[in-house]
Amino acid sequence: MISYLAGKFEAMDPTHVIIDVNGVGYHVNISLITYGQVKELKEGRLYTHFHVKEDAHTLYGFFEESERKRFRQLTSISGVGPSTGIMILSSLTPEEIHSAIINSDVKTISSVKGIGQKTAQRIILELKDKMSKEELEAGNPIISLVANNTLKTEALAALTTLGIAKATAEKSIDQIIKQNGPEISLEDLIKFALKRA
């Protein structure tokens, strides 16, 4: 229905952006990958996926068409809804997803919150069929992400939005910062915390 939105980024955090398109503000859910690409931008374009349920109409946005394609591949799999699709794209880099599919690495896929072993096996099996030969043979670059001053607060807000209990999220964040130092990027902090949750 809506292929993309182009406009000013009025507000954003690691889980969503508000994009102003000719005076209309659209709330668009995003992955950490897209957040890493748009957080320094004042305006831009997001490729969108419009999801309709009885009780909600939700927009999901992606900086690159390739990420939207992967999201749609994931959500076409039985047991993987949009929230789980975003969780996978936020927890694993494109390279990790790519590698897990090629190597039938169930452990990596099932490390994502909400993904059990059977669902992980189904994702690997079905994505191998859906991904083109070129995709399977080529690698995907890991996007480098930059640190943020309000690291702990933003990470906590993102994790609770993604469904992690506040107490669990705070404990994970503290442990990860202690292990990796305050220079860790917001995106890496959230990814590590998601893997622990």
N, C-alpha and C positions, 0 to 999 in steps of 0.2 A: 504494500500500500504506500508506504513512505520509503523511498530508496535511499535518500540521504538528506541531511540537514546542513545548511551552511549559514553561519552567522557569528555573532560575538559570544564568547564564553563569559557569561556573567558571574558564574560561581562554579566551583568544582571542589571535589575531594576525591580520595582514591576509589570511591565506589560510584560516583555519578557526576554529571555536569549539568548545569542549566545553560542552554544555548538559546540566545535571543535571535529569532528569525523574523525580521520585519515587525518587531514589537510584540511578538508572541514568544513567551518563554517555555521551552520544552525541557522537561526533566528526563534525562537520558542516563540509564544505568550503563556503567562501563567496567572494563576489566583493568587490572593493574598495568597491563601492557599499554593499553590506550592512555591511561592516566600518565604514564611515563612519557608518552609522546606529545600530549597536549598541555601538560601543566605549566609550561613556559609560554604558551601561546595566548594571545588576546582574542583571536578569532580563528575559524577554520571550518573544516567539513568533517562530518561524521557519517559513515555509512551505517544505516540503521536496519534493525529488525523489529517489527511491530508484533507483539505477542498479545493475543486476546484470550481472556478467561471470563467466566461468568461474572466474577467480582472485581476484575481489574483489566485495564488496558495499559500495557507497559512497553516503553521504547528501550531498546538496547542499542548502544552505539559503538562503533569501531573506527579507529583512525585509518586502518588499512582494509581494503576489500578482502585480502587473504585471511584476516582474522575473523571477519564476518562469515566467510565461507567455512572456516574451521568450526565456528560456533554453531552454524546450521547443520554441519555434519554431526557434531556431538549431540545436538538436541533432537536429531532425527532418530536417535537410538532409544529404544524402549528403556524407561527408567531414568533418563537424563533430561530433566527440565531446564528451562532457561537459567534459573538460579544456580543449578549444578554446573551448567555449561560455563557460566561466568566464573564460578569457583575454580573449575579446572584451569581456565585460561589465566586466572589470577595466581594460582598456586604453582603452576609449572610454566617454564619458559617454552616458546615454540620449539626450541631445540630438544628440550626434555620430552615433550609430547611426541615429537617426531621420532626420537630415539626409542622411546618406550613402545611405540607402535611397531617399528621395524624389528626390535629385539623381543617382541612379545613380553615386555616387562610389566607383569601384572602388579608387582610390588610398588612401582613408582606411581602408576595410575591409582591404585587403591590407597595410596598415602594421602590423597585429597579427601578432606572432610566430606562425609556423606556418600563416599564411593566404596561399596563392598567389593569383595573379590569377584563375585559373579558378574557384577556390573562392569568392573574393570576388564574382565575377560571379554565381555560382549563389546565394549568400546574398542578394544584392540582388534577383535575379529572383524567388526563391521567397518572400522576406519581403514583397515588394510584394503578392504574391497572398494571403499569410497575414494581413497586417495589415488591420484593418478600415479603412473609409473615414475614420471618425472619428479613428483613430490617425494616419493619414497627414496629415490636415488640422490636427490639434492638435499643439502643441509639447510637449516633455517638459522639466521643470525640471532644471537642473543642481544636484546636491546640493552644498552648501558643506561643505568638509572642514577639520578643524582640525589644526594641527601637533603634533608629539610630540617629547619630549626625546631619546629614544633613536632618533632619526631614521635614522641611517645603519645601525645594527645591525638594526633592524626591517625596513628596506627591503631590505637584503641577504638576510635570512632569507626574506622573501616572494618575492624574485626567484629565489633558488635553488630554493625550493619549486615555483615556476612553471616550472622547467626551464631557467633561464638559468645559464650557467657562472659560477662564483664570480668569476673574474678579470674577465670581461666586465662582470658586474654592478657590481663595485667601481669599475671605470674609469668606467662610465656614471654611477654615483651621485656620484662626485667631480666629474665635469664638470658635472653638472646643479646640484649645490649651489654650485659656483663661479659658474655663470651666473646662478642665481636667488636665491642667498643662503640662509642657514640658516633663514629664516622659511618656506620652502616646506613645504607640508603633506606628510605621509607618503604619502598617496594620490596626490598630484600627482607626487611624486618617483618613485613606482613606475610610474605611467602613462608619464611621460617616458622612463624607463629601458626599459620594455617596447617603446616605439616605436623606440628606438635599437638594441635587441638584434637 
